[in-house]
């Protein structure tokens, strides 16, 4: 029974991240090169995902947990998302595109929490089974990049949203086959504080937890310079099949995710998270150096892409595990909701806006061939920003002791 469940949920994760990977990497290139949106508008477009992340806790806490079975809600969100993605593929002005993108993100982001919650609910050994299932999210992202790039050549085309729309409908249909997962809090009153994860604020009494949250928020600011700008950068470098090549980041993610339990056992939380933040600094220094080091350009850019596993898994997956260990059973869900709100919501929004503003302010008055932006200027600021966060974390964060039972 558990083997069948692992296969089902692995394919669910594959489809879920196939949808996301079909458009998120290349959207900036499409908006810039085809629709001619300004840099600040592109930053706002990426910030739509952050708005979805900030809305998601209300949606899941006030509606999903009280009234609907998870698998049925996932199906509805998949179908609704497919329709919205198709509409997005037809919109060409920022005034119409942006609000529809926000609505779409508000339907997609809740599927991330619902999918994880459903998985953890049904596994008898979540620590053993969930990392295996979660690894297939990287496989789905890789497949989306290859199909979009190699088959459709769709990095600068609205076809990226149409591919995502088809996958979203498939996700909705497949969700109906998932095991029944009834709402958790039927008939219970749910407070606004519980929905927002405010019960977890007690964890801020621990100085190291406060430093952890501050560091994670601060690193989100330079972090989104990569997500907003990277595909546009390699497009201006005239890379072919750019999204497919960038999916090597998810190959790295897959490898580091499987090795993470061993790394944590030997290094602990502080050293692992420190390496994750440091990896972001190294990634941006590679990219800034690649602008001028023409002979090493390809190696440096691929190096930055392949650092993704360390950047993401050492930082965010390890961070989720750290929060889970610091929180007790009563506030564990609230703590995870709070960190998601801060990182994927507020941190994402601030970082995306600054990345878009930086893109606009570093536009060249006279393009140099296919290069229309001062990429060294774009990459060097997040590099030094990540260095500052690395130093703050290294000095002030303390390795936790044995698993805490109190908060």
Secondary structure, DSSP 4 states (H G I P E B T S, - for coil): -HHHHHHHHHHHHHHHHHHHHHHTTTHHHIIIIIS---HHHHHHHHHHHHHHHHHHHHHIIIIIHHHS-HHHHHHHHHHHHHHHHHHHTT--SHHHHHHHHHHHHHHHHHHHHHHHHHHHHH-SSHHHHHHHHHHHHHHHHHHHHHIIIIIT--TTSTHHHHHHHHHHHHHHHHHTTSPP---TTTT----HHHHHTGGGGGGGGSHHHHHHHHHHHHHHHHHHHHHHHHHHHHHHTT-SSHHHHHTHHHHHHHHHHHHHHHHHHHHHHHHHHHHHHHHHHHHHHHHHHHHH-GGGHHHHHHHHHHTHHHHHIIIIIHHHHHHHHHS-TTTHHHHHHHHHIIIIIIIHHHHHHHHHHHHHHTEEEEEETTEEE-HHHHHHHHHHHHHHHHHHHHHH-----SPP---
